[in-house]
Amino acid sequence: MSQATRPVYLKLRDLIAAAIMDGRYAEGEMLPSVRAFAAEQHANPLTVAKAYQQFQVDGLVEVQRGVGMFVVRGAAEKLRRAERELFLAQEWPEIRARMRRLGLAVTDLLSEV
């Protein structure tokens, strides 16, 4: 599924996941409130709530009633593992095929860095 056709809640989930993996939302730290994140992203709060709920289902955040949602210990590494698996299974085969069509080797790419 292309990024353009992905549901908004999944795009928001990806933003939050990237922030967790990058350490912007550290383990033990509270995520922004649904309303605050919705305002920041110009999104519907119900859509943000759906993205947050997916993190809860996946065991990446815990809810403290009346306080907020907190990133659990190990969330960043769990997300990295899942993202690596997804990349290797879905994105890398397409990238590798395109590289072959273009006559590019990994060493060509590394020399461009």
C-alpha positions as CSV (number, residue, x, y, z in Angstrom):
1,M,0.0,0.0,0.0
2,S,1.5,3.3,-1.0
3,Q,1.9,6.1,1.5
4,A,-0.8,8.2,-0.3
5,T,-3.5,5.5,0.0
6,R,-2.7,4.6,3.7
7,P,-5.4,5.5,6.2
8,V,-4.6,8.7,8.2
9,Y,-4.4,6.9,11.5
10,L,-1.7,4.6,10.2
11,K,0.3,7.7,8.9
12,L,-0.1,9.2,12.4
13,R,1.0,5.9,14.0
14,D,4.1,6.0,11.8
15,L,4.9,9.5,13.0
16,I,4.6,8.5,16.6
17,A,6.6,5.3,16.0
18,A,9.4,7.2,14.4
19,A,9.4,9.6,17.3
20,I,9.7,6.7,19.8
21,M,12.5,5.1,17.8
22,D,14.3,8.4,17.5
23,G,14.0,9.0,21.2
24,R,11.8,12.1,21.0
25,Y,9.3,10.1,23.2
26,A,11.6,8.2,25.5
27,E,10.7,5.1,27.4
28,G,8.7,6.1,30.5
29,E,7.8,9.4,29.0
30,M,4.3,10.5,28.4
31,L,2.9,10.9,24.9
32,P,1.2,14.2,24.0
33,S,-2.5,14.1,24.8
34,V,-4.8,13.1,22.0
35,R,-6.1,16.7,21.6
36,A,-2.6,18.2,21.6
37,F,-1.2,15.8,19.0
38,A,-4.4,16.2,16.9
39,A,-3.9,20.0,17.0
40,E,-0.2,19.7,16.1
41,Q,-1.0,17.4,13.2
42,H,-4.2,19.1,12.1
43,A,-6.0,15.8,12.5
44,N,-9.3,14.7,13.9
45,P,-8.9,13.7,17.6
46,L,-10.8,10.4,17.0
47,T,-8.2,9.5,14.3
48,V,-5.4,10.2,16.7
49,A,-7.2,8.2,19.4
50,K,-7.3,5.3,16.9
51,A,-3.5,5.5,16.3
52,Y,-2.9,5.7,20.1
53,Q,-5.1,2.7,20.7
54,Q,-3.0,0.6,18.2
55,F,0.0,1.3,20.4
56,Q,-1.9,0.2,23.4
57,V,-3.0,-3.0,21.7
58,D,0.6,-3.6,20.6
59,G,1.8,-3.2,24.2
60,L,4.0,-0.2,23.3
61,V,2.3,2.2,25.7
62,E,0.5,1.9,29.0
63,V,-2.4,4.1,30.1
64,Q,-2.5,5.7,33.5
65,R,-6.1,6.7,33.9
66,G,-6.5,10.4,34.4
67,V,-2.8,11.0,33.6
68,G,-2.0,9.9,30.1
69,M,-0.2,7.3,27.9
70,F,3.4,6.4,28.6
71,V,5.9,4.7,26.4
72,V,6.8,1.3,27.9
73,R,10.3,0.0,28.4
74,G,11.6,-1.8,25.3
75,A,9.1,0.0,23.0
76,A,11.7,1.5,20.7
77,E,13.6,-1.8,20.2
78,K,10.3,-3.6,19.6
79,L,9.4,-1.0,17.0
80,R,12.8,-1.2,15.3
81,R,12.6,-5.0,15.1
82,A,9.1,-4.8,13.5
83,E,10.2,-2.0,11.1
84,R,13.3,-4.0,10.0
85,E,11.2,-7.1,9.3
86,L,8.7,-5.0,7.4
87,F,11.4,-3.3,5.4
88,L,13.2,-6.5,4.5
89,A,10.0,-8.3,3.6
90,Q,8.2,-5.6,1.6
91,E,10.4,-2.7,0.7
92,W,13.8,-4.2,0.2
93,P,12.8,-6.6,-2.6
94,E,11.4,-3.7,-4.6
95,I,14.5,-1.6,-4.0
96,R,16.8,-4.5,-4.9
97,A,14.8,-5.2,-8.1
98,R,15.0,-1.5,-9.1
99,M,18.7,-1.4,-8.4
100,R,19.2,-4.4,-10.7
101,R,17.1,-2.7,-13.4
102,L,19.3,0.4,-13.1
103,G,22.5,-1.5,-12.9
104,L,23.3,-0.2,-9.4
105,A,25.4,-2.1,-6.9
106,V,25.4,-1.5,-3.2
107,T,28.9,-0.2,-3.4
108,D,27.7,2.4,-5.9
109,L,25.3,3.7,-3.3
110,L,27.8,3.7,-0.5
111,S,30.3,5.7,-2.6
112,E,27.6,8.4,-2.9
113,V,27.2,8.9,0.8
